[in-house]
Amino acid sequence: MARQLNGVVRAAGFVLLLLLLIPLTGWSKEAIPVAEDPEIEKRMLALTMDLRCLVCQNEPISDSRAEFSNDIRREIREQIKANKTDEEIIQFLVDRYGDFILYNPPVKSTTVMLWFGPAILFVIALGALIVHLRRRRVQIEDISLSQEQLETAEALLNEEKKGKNV
């Protein structure tokens, strides 16, 4: 009887697990269709290699699987079909999303700290380290021992040596 009950409980647990997994199948997404025109796809991939996904932030749009990147790729394809140049497409994206979408934003007043900030911070930190070390050197005094202290130290060292030789 206990074995039958144990088997029924296992079967019920298995069925419950299957019922819990059914809703997960609804979350799957449709596969992205392969490009209609290989030339458009090649140009789109070349453009998206230098564009940053604003959702992933450190991944190029060409590699990202975020919805944002899918939308940008679709938009770029549409603009390529409309015979826009690469520069026009990139300018459209910069106007829409700002310079942050570019991996290499132009040097201008709003991006100066982005380009030169790390070097400036390094120079400031190096200067602070040098000032700190110089002040520390001044604070460390050269303590000299009196003649009596030197003689006491030498006597202690001689006693130590004699103790080891015996």
C-alpha positions, 0 to 999 in steps of 0.5 A, spaced: 500 500 500 505 504 501 509 503 495 502 504 491 501 511 494 509 513 493 508 511 486 502 515 485 505 521 489 511 521 484 506 521 478 502 527 481 509 531 482 511 529 475 504 531 472 505 538 476 512 539 474 509 539 467 503 543 468 508 548 471 513 548 465 507 549 460 507 557 461 514 557 459 513 555 452 509 562 451 515 566 452 519 564 447 520 569 441 520 568 433 526 567 430 529 573 426 528 572 419 535 571 415 536 578 411 533 578 404 539 582 401 546 580 403 549 586 401 544 590 405 545 585 411 553 586 410 553 594 410 548 594 416 553 589 420 559 594 418 555 600 421 552 596 427 559 594 429 561 601 431 555 602 435 553 601 442 547 598 444 544 603 449 541 597 453 547 592 454 552 598 454 558 595 452 556 590 447 556 592 439 549 593 436 551 587 431 552 582 437 546 584 442 540 580 442 536 586 446 530 588 443 533 595 442 538 593 438 533 589 433 529 595 432 536 599 430 538 594 426 531 594 422 531 602 422 538 601 419 536 596 414 530 601 412 534 607 411 539 603 407 533 601 402 532 608 402 539 609 399 541 613 405 549 614 406 553 611 412 554 618 414 547 620 414 544 613 418 550 615 423 548 622 424 540 620 424 542 615 430 546 620 433 541 625 433 536 621 436 540 617 441 546 622 442 553 621 442 553 615 447 551 610 441 558 611 438 564 607 440 568 613 438 564 619 439 567 626 436 571 630 441 567 636 442 565 640 449 560 635 451 565 629 450 572 632 453 571 629 459 570 622 456 576 623 452 581 626 457 578 625 463 582 619 465 588 622 463 587 628 467 585 624 473 591 620 473 596 626 473 592 629 479 593 622 482 600 622 481 601 629 483 597 627 490 602 621 491 608 625 490 606 631 494 604 625 500 611 622 499 615 628 500 611 630 506 612 623 509 619 624 508 619 630 512 615 627 517 620 622 518 626 624 523 633 621 523 633 619 530 640 618 532 642 615 538 647 618 544 654 615 545 651 611 551 645 608 548 650 606 542 655 602 547 649 599 551 646 596 544 653 594 542 654 590 549 647 587 548 649 584 541 656 582 544 652 578 549 647 575 544 653 573 540 657 570 546 651 566 548 650 563 541 657 561 541 657 557 547 
